[in-house]
Each structure stands twice: as C-alpha cells, then as structure tokens.
C-alpha cells in the first residue's frame, strides 16, 4: 500500500484530471466549440459519452483516495448472481 505522501500526490493528480475533464465536457455541451483539446487529444461532441465515463472514473478515484487519506478503506464492489437450480 502506498504511503500518505504518495496518496496525496495521486489525489492531486486525479483532482486536476477531473477538473480538465469537466471543463472539456461543459465546453462541448454548451456548444460554444466544435472540438476541444486536452493536452494532445482532440474531442468532439461525439465523444461526450466517452468523456462522461472518464469523468465518472476520475470521480471514483478521487473518492477512493480521499477515503484512504481519512483512514477509510477502498470501496470494493461485488456482485451477487442469483441462480435458479
């Protein structure tokens, strides 16, 4: 497991990434631009669903890292599959 300093660095990275993703999403959604560029990647309106998925992933990462910093645990998901025998 990473130490507290590493977790803080990762949290800052994901917060910055999340801010950029949100800015791109809003710019494309408002219709003020036809394409948006994040670093070397160009996005268009057709990329909105993919961009939404990336935003949700970044939000999950930020939540997990904040939980680790506050002494919590990383939330693990699991599924229960009902079977009819």
C-alpha positions in Angstrom: 0.0 0.0 0.0 1.2 3.5 -0.8 2.2 5.9 2.0 0.4 9.0 2.8 2.6 11.3 0.6 2.0 9.1 -2.4 -1.7 9.0 -1.8 -1.8 12.8 -1.6 0.2 13.1 -4.9 -2.2 10.7 -6.6 -5.2 12.6 -5.2 -3.9 15.9 -6.5 -3.3 14.3 -10.0 -6.8 12.9 -10.2 -8.4 16.2 -9.0 -6.5 18.1 -11.7 -7.5 15.5 -14.3 -11.1 15.7 -13.2 -11.2 19.4 -13.4 -9.9 19.2 -17.0 -12.4 16.6 -18.0 -15.3 18.6 -16.5 -14.1 21.7 -18.3 -13.9 19.9 -21.7 -17.4 18.3 -21.1 -19.0 21.6 -20.3 -17.4 23.4 -23.3 -18.6 20.7 -25.7 -22.0 20.5 -24.1 -22.6 24.3 -24.2 -22.0 24.2 -28.0 -19.6 27.1 -27.9 -16.9 24.9 -29.5 -17.0 22.2 -32.1 -13.9 20.5 -30.7 -11.9 20.7 -27.5 -8.3 19.7 -26.8 -6.9 18.3 -23.6 -3.1 18.1 -23.9 -2.6 16.2 -27.2 -6.1 14.7 -27.5 -8.9 16.3 -29.5 -12.5 15.8 -28.5 -15.7 16.5 -30.3 -19.4 16.3 -29.4 -19.5 12.7 -30.4 -17.0 12.0 -27.6 -19.5 13.1 -24.9 -20.5 9.6 -23.7 -16.8 8.5 -23.5 -16.0 11.8 -21.7 -18.8 11.2 -19.2 -17.4 7.7 -18.5 -13.9 9.2 -17.9 -15.4 11.8 -15.5 -17.2 9.1 -13.5 -13.9 7.0 -13.3 -12.0 10.1 -12.1 -14.7 10.9 -9.5 -14.4 7.3 -8.2 -10.6 7.5 -8.0 -10.9 10.8 -6.1 -13.4 9.4 -3.7 -11.3 6.3 -3.1 -8.1 8.3 -2.4 -9.9 10.7 -0.1 -11.3 7.7 1.8 -7.7 6.3 2.2 -6.4 9.6 3.5 -9.2 9.8 6.0 -8.5 6.3 7.3 -11.2 4.5 5.4 -10.9 1.7 3.1 -11.1 1.5 -0.6 -14.6 0.5 -1.5 -14.7 -2.7 -3.4 -17.7 -3.7 -5.5 -19.0 -7.2 -5.8 -22.0 -8.8 -7.4 -24.4 -11.5 -6.3 -25.7 -13.6 -9.1 -28.9 -15.4 -8.2 -29.1 -18.8 -9.7 -32.1 -20.9 -10.2 -31.0 -24.5 -9.6 
